[in-house]
Amino acid sequence: MWENRIFKLFIFWYVCGIILLGFDILPSWLEWANAFFLILAGTLGFLYFLKRFGVVGGSVLGVFVFFSTFIVEWAGSDSGFLFGSYDYTDRFAPNVFGVPIAIGFAWLMVMATTHVVARWIVPSGGLVYAIVGGIGAVIIDLIIDPVAYQIKQYWIWADTGLYYDIPWTNFFGWFVVAFVLHLIIDLMMKKRKMIITSNLAEKRMVLLYVLMIAMFVMLGAIGGLTLAAILTTCLTAAIVLLAWKRKPV
């Protein structure tokens, strides 16, 4: 199955990344690997949607998540809409309209993984499910944004804030986008009368959630972002343990 092959490739890429980034031996000519890493993660999220909602429903949802978040990110970088004023650099290329293609894939990963975490915690779905999903997305950004901005310079903030010079509007924007998308996913779940079950695909999404955060926590800790590393680790442990405790048998 393609899903298993891509998952194995992701794990291989992940281990290589941990070694190269952990020891700071990533050569400049291999910088493209960072974007490819997110593309792999997003592809796994897309494949999960196919498995959960079927080929047609999953494809429509995956394409919608990709393009809607890409448009929101473009509007944000172009006018400061929702997130605040920022600009992407060319260190995360290839870019389209000034926005890295990998960003759309990153949102696919975020939505697929937080969907499973939120549905395990709130099996009935609804407003609370969407709120939990939004919180799960913000937890990821608490470490991704400081690392991408302060260490990697993938984007530059024009606005400032108390948390590593990142404006609070960024985290609010992340919550709003994830919250709305989770509401849409919830409508699809109810329309299709689908019930979340604990299976390999969902466990992989939770593992993907933890692995992605763990890598950025490692980079943050190495780069001196101690607060972000500790805060994100604690919040991730709390939400994942709660999800695991409440997951369907």
Rosetta blueprint (number, residue, H / E / L):
1 M L
2 W H
3 E H
4 N H
5 R H
6 I H
7 F H
8 K H
9 L H
10 F H
11 I H
12 F H
13 W H
14 Y H
15 V H
16 C H
17 G H
18 I H
19 I H
20 L H
21 L H
22 G H
23 F L
24 D L
25 I L
26 L L
27 P L
28 S H
29 W H
30 L H
31 E L
32 W H
33 A H
34 N H
35 A H
36 F H
37 F H
38 L H
39 I H
40 L H
41 A H
42 G H
43 T H
44 L H
45 G H
46 F H
47 L H
48 Y H
49 F H
50 L H
51 K H
52 R H
53 F H
54 G H
55 V H
56 V H
57 G H
58 G H
59 S H
60 V H
61 L H
62 G H
63 V H
64 F H
65 V H
66 F H
67 F H
68 S H
69 T H
70 F H
71 I H
72 V H
73 E H
74 W H
75 A H
76 G H
77 S H
78 D H
79 S H
80 G L
81 F L
82 L L
83 F L
84 G L
85 S L
86 Y E
87 D E
88 Y E
89 T L
90 D H
91 R H
92 F H
93 A L
94 P L
95 N E
96 V E
97 F L
98 G L
99 V E
100 P E
101 I H
102 A H
103 I H
104 G H
105 F H
106 A H
107 W H
108 L H
109 M H
110 V H
111 M H
112 A H
113 T H
114 T H
115 H H
116 V H
117 V H
118 A H
119 R H
120 W H
121 I H
122 V L
123 P L
124 S L
125 G L
126 G H
127 L H
128 V H
129 Y H
130 A H
131 I H
132 V H
133 G H
134 G H
135 I H
136 G H
137 A H
138 V H
139 I H
140 I H
141 D H
142 L H
143 I H
144 I H
145 D H
146 P H
147 V H
148 A H
149 Y H
150 Q H
151 I H
152 K L
153 Q L
154 Y L
155 W E
156 I E
157 W E
158 A L
159 D L
160 T L
161 G L
162 L L
163 Y E
164 Y L
165 D L
166 I E
167 P L
168 W H
169 T H
170 N H
171 F H
172 F H
173 G H
174 W H
175 F H
176 V H
177 V H
178 A H
179 F H
180 V H
181 L H
182 H H
183 L H
184 I H
185 I H
186 D H
187 L H
188 M H
189 M H
190 K H
191 K H
192 R L
193 K L
194 M L
195 I L
196 I L
197 T L
198 S L
199 N L
200 L H
201 A H
202 E H
203 K H
204 R H
205 M H
206 V H
207 L H
208 L H
209 Y H
210 V H
211 L H
212 M H
213 I H
214 A H
215 M H
216 F H
217 V H
218 M H
219 L H
220 G H
221 A H
222 I H
223 G L
224 G L
225 L L
226 T H
227 L H
228 A H
229 A H
230 I H
231 L H
232 T H
233 T H
234 C H
235 L H
236 T H
237 A H
238 A H
239 I H
240 V H
241 L H
242 L H
243 A H
244 W H
245 K H
246 R H
247 K L
248 P L
249 V L
